[in-house]
Amino acid sequence: MKAVTAPPFGGPEVLSLTDMPRPSPAPDQLLVRVGAIGVNRVDAMQRSGIYAPPPGAGDILGVEFAGEVAEVGADAGDFKPGDRVFGLVAAGAYAEYAVIHHRHAVRTPDGWTDVKAAAVAETFCTAHETLFELGGLSAGERILIHAVGSAVGTSALQMAVSRGATVVGTAGSEQKITAAKALGAENVINYKAVDFADELLRLYPDGVDQVEDFIGSPYFQRHLKVLKLKGRIVQVGVLGAGVADIDTGPILYKRLTVRGFTLRPQNDDEKAGITDRFVANWLPRLVDGSVDQVMHAVLPFDDVREAHRILEDNENFGKVVMTVS
């Protein structure tokens, strides 16, 4: 089969399709003929050599895909060859065939293409866990979502609004600001033009209840500044530097909560629970169209370098997906 691996490490130019052995499913796994692949920031980080996959996961890039079951392990539930599925893996999605634990596989709804199915699991699972399970976001609260034009950001925006929260976003272009407002954001701050914390407090002097943080330490002090009493930060990424000098006083006197989340290294049972919560809470709403994954680009698998370039240049508003012929 054709697949894309890292190493080699470097920029998008190091990526290419190479011949690899087709995997065989373990007893609790499905072998899937891949039809489409979701492209995620974690893929670019692994390609750059700054985010290693979990031990034993292998060097093939990619954490989500959709396709058709080709082979079923002996203990892989009631799936059968020919079933269409999508879901999460720790690695291996950038390939013509991939294996997935049967409890992490979701049956593709009727009428969905593989492209649509490959676009939703990583973003909606991440957003649900961070907004609601860890952050406890509820109706009537106000949340700051950074990178609101990203794939996770556009999903989190819709999900928060659908649960009755007010969303303030940050984005780096007027085009993304306009598009995010069209999805329901009350305000979106251009972080390239103004200090987002100062502008947020100008708009909302009492601050926000929760922060969805993809940046990390460069923004941390300002997050402490904009949070209300008993506010929460959920750190989902570290696009900025990893270390900073912090005045922790606001954490104490505001009684703030700081929690972190990574999806990829969680164990099989944890990831099965995350998948189940996604299916229960959001798959019906995706099917009826009340929320949707915003799509930025659909590219062929052999255009993987361009897919990564789009992501790293922050051109995308929403998801980038690759198709496998």
C-alpha positions as CSV (number, residue, x, y, z in Angstrom):
1,M,0.0,0.0,0.0
2,K,1.0,3.7,-0.3
3,A,1.5,5.6,2.9
4,V,3.2,8.8,4.3
5,T,5.6,8.5,7.2
6,A,7.7,10.7,9.4
7,P,10.7,10.5,9.6
8,P,12.0,12.0,7.5
9,F,11.4,15.2,9.5
10,G,11.2,18.7,8.2
11,G,8.9,21.0,6.3
12,P,6.1,19.9,4.0
13,E,8.6,19.2,1.3
14,V,9.8,16.0,3.1
15,L,6.4,14.3,2.6
16,S,5.9,11.7,-0.1
17,L,3.9,8.6,-0.7
18,T,6.0,5.4,-0.2
19,D,5.4,1.7,-0.4
20,M,4.6,0.1,3.0
21,P,3.3,-3.3,4.1
22,R,-0.4,-3.5,4.5
23,P,-1.3,-3.9,8.2
24,S,-3.2,-6.9,9.6
25,P,-5.9,-6.3,12.2
26,A,-5.5,-7.5,15.8
27,P,-8.4,-9.5,17.3
28,D,-10.1,-6.2,18.5
29,Q,-9.4,-4.2,15.3
30,L,-10.8,-3.6,11.9
31,L,-8.8,-3.3,8.7
32,V,-10.2,-0.4,6.7
33,R,-9.7,0.5,3.1
34,V,-9.2,4.3,3.5
35,G,-11.3,6.6,1.4
36,A,-10.5,10.0,3.0
37,I,-8.1,11.3,5.6
38,G,-8.5,14.3,8.0
39,V,-5.5,16.6,8.1
40,N,-4.7,17.9,11.6
41,R,-2.2,20.2,13.3
42,V,-0.8,17.2,15.2
43,D,0.3,15.7,11.8
44,A,2.4,18.7,11.0
45,M,3.9,18.7,14.4
46,Q,4.9,15.0,14.0
47,R,6.3,15.7,10.6
48,S,8.4,18.5,12.1
49,G,9.8,16.2,14.6
50,I,8.3,17.9,17.7
51,Y,5.5,15.5,18.6
52,A,6.3,11.8,18.7
53,P,3.5,9.3,18.3
54,P,2.6,7.1,21.3
55,P,5.0,4.2,21.8
56,G,4.2,1.4,19.4
57,A,1.9,3.5,17.2
58,G,4.3,3.5,14.2
59,D,5.6,6.2,11.9
60,I,2.7,6.6,9.5
61,L,1.2,10.0,9.9
62,G,-2.5,10.7,10.6
63,V,-5.0,10.3,13.4
64,E,-8.4,10.1,11.6
65,F,-9.9,8.6,8.5
66,A,-13.0,7.2,6.9
67,G,-13.4,4.2,4.6
68,E,-14.8,0.7,4.1
69,V,-14.1,-2.3,6.4
70,A,-11.9,-4.8,4.5
71,E,-11.3,-7.3,7.3
72,V,-12.6,-7.9,10.8
73,G,-10.7,-9.2,13.8
74,A,-12.0,-12.1,15.7
75,D,-13.2,-10.0,18.7
76,A,-14.1,-6.8,16.8
77,G,-17.8,-6.7,17.6
78,D,-20.6,-6.9,15.0
79,F,-18.8,-5.1,12.1
80,K,-18.4,-6.9,8.8
81,P,-16.5,-6.4,5.6
82,G,-18.2,-3.7,3.5
83,D,-19.3,-1.6,6.4
84,R,-18.5,2.1,6.1
85,V,-16.8,3.6,9.2
86,F,-14.8,6.6,10.4
87,G,-12.9,7.2,13.6
88,L,-9.7,8.0,15.5
89,V,-6.3,6.3,15.6
90,A,-3.1,7.1,17.3
91,A,-1.3,6.9,14.0
92,G,-1.6,5.3,10.5
93,A,-4.3,7.3,8.8
94,Y,-2.1,8.5,5.9
95,A,-2.3,5.2,4.1
96,E,-4.5,3.2,1.7
97,Y,-5.3,0.8,4.5
98,A,-5.4,1.4,8.2
99,V,-6.4,-0.5,11.4
100,I,-8.7,0.9,14.1
101,H,-9.9,-0.4,17.4
102,H,-13.5,-1.5,16.9
103,R,-14.7,0.7,19.9
104,H,-13.2,3.8,18.2
105,A,-14.9,3.1,14.9
106,V,-18.2,4.9,14.1
107,R,-20.6,3.7,11.4
108,T,-20.8,6.3,8.7
109,P,-24.3,7.7,8.4
110,D,-26.3,7.1,5.3
111,G,-25.8,9.9,2.7
112,W,-22.4,10.9,4.1
113,T,-19.3,10.8,1.8
114,D,-16.0,9.5,3.2
115,V,-14.8,13.2,2.9
116,K,-17.5,14.4,5.4
117,A,-16.9,11.4,7.7
118,A,-13.1,11.9,7.8
119,A,-13.5,15.6,8.8
120,V,-15.5,15.3,12.0
121,A,-14.1,12.9,14.7
122,E,-10.9,14.7,15.8
123,T,-12.5,18.1,15.9
124,F,-15.8,17.3,17.5
125,C,-14.3,14.9,20.0
126,T,-11.7,17.4,21.0
127,A,-14.2,20.3,21.2
128,H,-16.7,18.3,23.3
129,E,-14.2,17.0,25.8
130,T,-12.5,20.4,26.3
131,L,-15.6,22.7,26.2
132,F,-18.0,20.5,28.3
133,E,-16.4,17.5,30.0
134,L,-13.3,19.4,31.3
135,G,-14.4,23.1,31.0
136,G,-18.0,22.6,32.1
137,L,-19.3,25.2,29.8
138,S,-23.0,25.9,30.3
139,A,-25.7,28.1,28.8
140,G,-25.4,31.8,29.6
141,E,-21.7,31.7,30.0
142,R,-19.1,33.5,27.8
143,I,-16.1,31.7,26.3
144,L,-13.0,32.9,24.5
145,I,-12.0,30.6,21.7
146,H,-8.6,31.2,20.2
147,A,-7.9,30.2,16.6
148,V,-11.6,30.3,16.0
149,G,-11.1,29.7,12.2
150,S,-9.2,26.5,12.7
151,A,-10.9,23.1,12.3
152,V,-11.4,22.6,16.0
153,G,-12.2,26.3,16.5
154,T,-15.0,26.3,13.9
155,S,-16.5,23.2,15.5
156,A,-16.1,24.5,19.1
157,L,-17.8,27.8,18.1
158,Q,-20.8,26.0,16.7
159,M,-21.0,23.6,19.6
160,A,-20.8,26.4,22.3
161,V,-23.4,28.5,20.6
162,S,-25.7,25.5,20.2
163,R,-25.5,25.0,24.0
164,G,-26.4,28.6,24.7
165,A,-23.0,30.1,25.4
166,T,-21.7,33.4,24.0
167,V,-18.5,33.1,22.0
168,V,-15.7,35.6,21.6
169,G,-13.1,34.4,19.1
170,T,-9.6,35.5,17.9
171,A,-8.5,35.3,14.3
172,G,-5.8,36.9,12.2
173,S,-7.7,38.1,9.1
174,E,-10.9,40.0,8.4
175,Q,-12.1,37.2,6.2
176,K,-11.9,34.7,9.1
177,I,-13.5,37.2,11.4
178,T,-16.5,37.7,9.1
179,A,-16.9,33.9,8.6
180,A,-16.7,33.2,12.3
181,K,-19.4,35.8,13.0
182,A,-21.6,34.1,10.4
183,L,-21.2,30.9,12.4
184,G,-22.5,32.6,15.5
185,A,-19.6,34.3,17.3
186,E,-20.7,37.5,19.0
187,N,-17.3,39.1,18.6
188,V,-14.1,38.1,16.9
189,I,-10.9,40.0,17.8
190,N,-8.0,40.4,15.2
191,Y,-5.1,39.4,17.4
192,K,-2.7,40.9,14.8
193,A,-4.2,44.3,15.1
194,V,-4.8,44.7,18.8
195,D,-4.0,43.1,22.2
196,F,-6.7,40.5,22.4
197,A,-7.0,40.8,26.2
198,D,-7.3,44.6,26.3
199,E,-9.9,44.5,23.5
200,L,-11.9,41.7,25.2
201,L,-12.0,43.7,28.4
202,R,-13.1,46.8,26.5
203,L,-16.0,44.8,25.0
204,Y,-16.8,42.8,28.1
205,P,-15.4,44.5,31.3
206,D,-16.4,41.6,33.4
207,G,-14.4,39.1,31.3
208,V,-15.1,35.6,30.3
209,D,-16.0,32.4,32.1
210,Q,-13.8,30.0,30.1
211,V,-10.9,30.1,27.7
212,E,-10.3,27.5,24.9
213,D,-6.5,27.9,24.6
214,F,-4.5,26.6,21.6
215,I,-1.5,28.8,22.2
216,G,0.0,28.1,25.6
217,S,2.3,30.2,27.7
218,P,2.6,33.4,25.7
219,Y,-1.1,34.0,26.4
220,F,-1.3,32.5,29.8
221,Q,-0.9,35.7,31.9
222,R,-3.5,37.5,29.7
223,H,-5.9,34.7,30.2
224,L,-5.6,35.1,34.0
225,K,-6.4,38.7,33.4
226,V,-9.6,38.2,31.4
227,L,-11.1,35.4,33.4
228,K,-14.0,36.0,35.8
229,L,-14.1,34.6,39.4
230,K,-14.0,30.8,39.2
231,G,-13.1,31.0,35.5
232,R,-11.5,28.0,33.7
233,I,-8.7,27.6,31.2
234,V,-8.6,24.4,29.1
235,Q,-5.3,24.1,27.3
236,V,-5.7,22.2,24.0
237,G,-2.5,23.1,22.2
238,V,0.9,24.8,22.5
239,L,1.4,26.8,19.3
240,G,3.5,29.3,21.2
241,A,6.6,28.8,23.3
242,G,6.4,26.3,26.1
243,V,7.8,28.3,29.0
244,A,7.0,31.7,30.5
245,D,7.3,33.6,33.8
246,I,3.8,33.7,35.3
247,D,2.3,35.7,38.2
248,T,0.1,33.0,39.7
249,G,-1.7,35.3,42.1
250,P,-4.9,35.6,40.0
251,I,-5.2,31.8,40.1
252,L,-5.5,32.0,43.8
253,Y,-7.6,35.1,44.4
254,K,-10.0,34.4,41.5
255,R,-10.1,30.7,42.3
256,L,-9.3,29.7,38.7
257,T,-9.1,26.2,37.2
258,V,-6.5,25.2,34.6
259,R,-6.8,21.9,32.9
260,G,-5.0,20.3,29.9
261,F,-6.1,17.9,27.2
262,T,-4.5,15.7,24.6
263,L,-6.5,13.2,22.7
264,R,-3.9,11.1,20.9
265,P,-2.1,9.4,23.8
266,Q,-5.2,8.3,25.7
267,N,-5.7,4.6,26.2
268,D,-8.2,2.4,24.4
269,D,-10.9,2.7,27.1
270,E,-10.5,6.4,27.5
271,K,-10.7,6.9,23.7
272,A,-13.7,4.6,23.5
273,G,-15.5,6.8,26.1
274,I,-14.6,9.9,24.1
275,T,-16.0,8.3,21.0
276,D,-19.2,7.3,22.7
277,R,-19.8,10.8,24.0
278,F,-19.3,12.2,20.5
279,V,-21.8,9.7,19.1
280,A,-24.4,10.5,21.8
281,N,-24.0,14.2,21.8
282,W,-23.1,15.4,18.4
283,L,-23.5,12.7,15.7
284,P,-27.3,13.2,15.6
285,R,-26.8,17.0,15.3
286,L,-24.3,16.5,12.5
287,V,-26.7,14.2,10.7
288,D,-29.7,16.7,11.0
289,G,-27.4,19.6,10.0
290,S,-27.9,21.7,13.2
291,V,-24.1,21.7,13.4
292,D,-21.6,20.9,10.7
293,Q,-17.9,20.6,10.0
294,V,-16.7,23.6,8.1
295,M,-14.6,22.4,5.1
296,H,-11.8,24.5,3.7
297,A,-10.2,22.2,1.1
298,V,-10.4,18.7,-0.3
299,L,-7.1,17.5,-2.0
300,P,-5.9,14.2,-3.4
301,F,-3.6,12.1,-1.3
302,D,-0.6,12.7,-3.5
303,D,-1.0,16.4,-2.8
304,V,-0.1,15.9,0.9
305,R,2.6,18.6,0.8
306,E,0.0,21.2,-0.2
307,A,-2.4,20.0,2.5
308,H,0.3,20.6,5.1
309,R,1.4,23.9,3.6
310,I,-2.2,25.2,3.9
311,L,-2.4,24.2,7.5
312,E,1.0,25.7,8.5
313,D,0.4,29.0,6.7
314,N,-2.9,29.3,8.5
315,E,-4.8,29.7,5.3
316,N,-7.6,27.4,6.3
317,F,-11.0,28.3,7.7
318,G,-12.2,24.9,8.8
319,K,-11.0,21.4,7.8
320,V,-8.5,20.1,5.2
321,V,-9.2,16.6,4.0
322,M,-7.4,14.3,1.6
323,T,-9.1,11.7,-0.7
324,V,-7.6,8.3,-1.4
325,S,-8.5,6.8,-4.8
